[in-house]
């Protein structure tokens, strides 16, 4: 809140602000008053009403924040009731020098892996839907030009059309999607393109698609560290990257290469996801570590980046991808869906932290 508005407050309203100033955002490390989260504060006839505007609707401590605020203000003498409205305004980081932002898109997050077969697209699709379920405006760009699996996994059939000079996205599960898979006539027809053609189509998907107003645009990268990755990292202001790996050493070795690639081009690593972390028996609940276990968290520690969580090897995850009904939407009560929701919340939190740091606002430990 700005100083002028504070001066206009009554003594009881100032007391409410002081009480709210004791509540710290655990991710951003500052109190919610200093972070300007408190809006429309009023105290009338002993009823305190205000809005807490968070930096993302996917805040992992949203319910706790509301409870802390209610408890802090309820203790004040002269307050008989507290009415809190929770809202969110997703923050936007500053664009990197020499890189043009995409109109209407606040945060661009790349999801990559050092190798194929680790379930990167499955992770991207479910993270996108989980963020949308939380109330965020989400887009998903399938940048795997040679193997565009997003349309199948998202259950989208059709071809996009253009309005004037802007290609329109197709949507499902409240996620706006663009993929080369929409533009090929035969699902089995391979694309045999050289690097310059890849660069051209990726830029078209970024610049000539009508993405609308988005809080997050997730980009599902192809495996490895090749032309598409370089084209994107060199031309658009990525907020950060999420690295997906499985626990075995061969996957982690390539994941480390992906981390180093992003660091060489000055892209923030938002964290590591360990996919296929374990198989949980649906009958007895016993966990079996089919592909080893814990490599993702160890790699995160070694590189000093966040570990975002583990995703189990689950039948409903595989079935959801094959049928166009991702597990987060089709089976939201499952352990697998819960894991994706928690990881989505952590990704959103890391984006908020990175935005705060880009604006030269220090995170207090």
ABEGO torsion letter per residue (X at the ends): XBAAAAAABBAAAAAAAAAAAABBBAAAGBBAAAAGABBGBBBBGGBBBBBBBBABAABAAAAAAAAAAAAAAAABBGBABBBBBBBBBBBBBBBBBGBBBBBGBABBBBBBBABBGAGAAAAAAAAAAAAAAAGBBBBBBBABAABBAAAAAAGBBEBBBBBEABBBBBBBGGBBBBBAAAABABAABBBBBBAAAAAAAAAAAAAABBAEBBABBBBBBBBEBBAAAAAAAAABBBAEBBBBBBABAAAAAAAAAAAAAAAAAGBBBAEBBBBGABBBBAAAGBBBBAAEBGAAAAAAAAAGBBBAEBBBBBAAAAAAAAAGBBAAAABAABAAAAAAAAAAAAAAAAAAAAAAAAAGBBBBX
